[in-house]
Amino acid sequence: MKESKRHISREIGLEIGHLLGKGLFKLDHLHYGLWKKGLEPEILNLHIAQEEYCKFIISHIPAEAKSILDVGCGAGAFSKRLVDLGYKVDCVCPTEYQNKLVEQRLGKSSEVFKCKFEEVQTGKKYDMIMFCESFQYIKLDQVIDKASSLLNSAGYMLICDFFKKQTDVGSLKGGHKLEKFMGIITQSPFRIIEDIDITAETAPNMDILDRATKEVMIPIMNAGERFLHSRHPIILKLIKWKYRKKLAKAEDKYLKGKRTGRDFMEYKTYRFFLCRKDK
Ligand SMILES: C[S@@+](CC[C@H](N)C(=O)[O-])C[C@H]1O[C@@H](n2cnc3c(N)ncnc32)[C@H](O)[C@@H]1O
């Protein structure tokens, strides 16, 4: 699939995810939840786990950081939280739908760069650039130069996202290769000063997603198929033929694929990195 098409699908996926999450489960964030011991991993608790994730990030923001660039800020709920805590926050958001939400939330005190991080043009400098589950979307070969140009001396890059441990398994996409990221950071003017592995606390999100797919989404689609079959059997046949490859791929991914928390722990590593730029 071409990158532009992939980008549109990804953005529409995030929009649908946000609408469903907010409408049905009061979720304001687009990131995973952090599942502390004792919290039952089920969808109705996801807002609590997401709140734990926010608290975890806030508790790791260095004391010197007063101005923050929130890259891939989603619907802006976390940026607003940081503003309320007294930080000066600007945002980067390449999605039109999310931009509107962010601007409504933050008002005029924050600037929203309506483009990809790689394309941000400004003379401003920040104490910290934050990537909360948005790092995986940024081009690795551009991130260091761009971040360096936007940071004050001894500024920070906070990255909280998942990475691939080894070659991707088909059904669990996403994330840069950890080894590649480490290679790039080692050659860069940044030093990793904190590295925390939160894979075990984030893996339950995959179990929840897997269950929701198998117990809700697929039965709904099957019911829709039966409906179409009873009313418009020829149209159904045409749709199934036209999209046969995509349907087969989706079946492989969502029904036969390895998409549980255990698989996540095997193939991915969810990391918090705090990196400081050399002076
Ligand atoms: C999984 S969401 C995370 C949103 C938010 N940080 C949160 O924690 O709720 C990923 C975000 O990255 C944004 N994004 C995707 N590609 C990007 C890019 N190249 N530059 C900046 N943001 C990007 C998406 O629009 C989306 O807002």
PDBQT file of the ligand as one rigid body, heavy atoms in Angstrom, charges set to zero:
ROOT
HETATM    1  C1  LIG A 301      -1.505   6.681  19.144  1.00  0.00    +0.000 C 
HETATM    2  S1  LIG A 301      -1.780   8.411  18.921  1.00  0.00    +0.000 S 
HETATM    3  C2  LIG A 301      -1.181   9.049  20.444  1.00  0.00    +0.000 C 
HETATM    4  C3  LIG A 301      -1.850  10.343  20.785  1.00  0.00    +0.000 C 
HETATM    5  C4  LIG A 301      -1.451  11.028  22.084  1.00  0.00    +0.000 C 
HETATM    6  N1  LIG A 301      -0.031  11.297  22.171  1.00  0.00    +0.000 N 
HETATM    7  C5  LIG A 301      -1.871  10.230  23.277  1.00  0.00    +0.000 C 
HETATM    8  O1  LIG A 301      -0.973   9.783  24.003  1.00  0.00    +0.000 OA
HETATM    9  O2  LIG A 301      -3.067  10.059  23.499  1.00  0.00    +0.000 OA
HETATM   10  C6  LIG A 301      -0.538   8.853  17.748  1.00  0.00    +0.000 C 
HETATM   11  C7  LIG A 301      -0.543  10.313  17.330  1.00  0.00    +0.000 C 
HETATM   12  O3  LIG A 301       0.565  10.583  16.472  1.00  0.00    +0.000 OA
HETATM   13  C8  LIG A 301       0.138  11.436  15.412  1.00  0.00    +0.000 C 
HETATM   14  N2  LIG A 301       1.091  11.319  14.296  1.00  0.00    +0.000 N 
HETATM   15  C9  LIG A 301       1.159  10.387  13.328  1.00  0.00    +0.000 A 
HETATM   16  N3  LIG A 301       2.182  10.644  12.493  1.00  0.00    +0.000 NA
HETATM   17  C10 LIG A 301       2.797  11.771  12.959  1.00  0.00    +0.000 A 
HETATM   18  C11 LIG A 301       3.918  12.549  12.530  1.00  0.00    +0.000 A 
HETATM   19  N4  LIG A 301       4.658  12.190  11.471  1.00  0.00    +0.000 N 
HETATM   20  N5  LIG A 301       4.232  13.660  13.228  1.00  0.00    +0.000 NA
HETATM   21  C12 LIG A 301       3.512  14.022  14.332  1.00  0.00    +0.000 A 
HETATM   22  N6  LIG A 301       2.456  13.316  14.784  1.00  0.00    +0.000 NA
HETATM   23  C13 LIG A 301       2.107  12.196  14.106  1.00  0.00    +0.000 A 
HETATM   24  C14 LIG A 301      -1.284  10.993  15.130  1.00  0.00    +0.000 C 
HETATM   25  O4  LIG A 301      -2.022  11.974  14.457  1.00  0.00    +0.000 OA
HETATM   26  C15 LIG A 301      -1.785  10.777  16.581  1.00  0.00    +0.000 C 
HETATM   27  O5  LIG A 301      -2.224  11.970  17.122  1.00  0.00    +0.000 OA
ENDROOT
TORSDOF 0
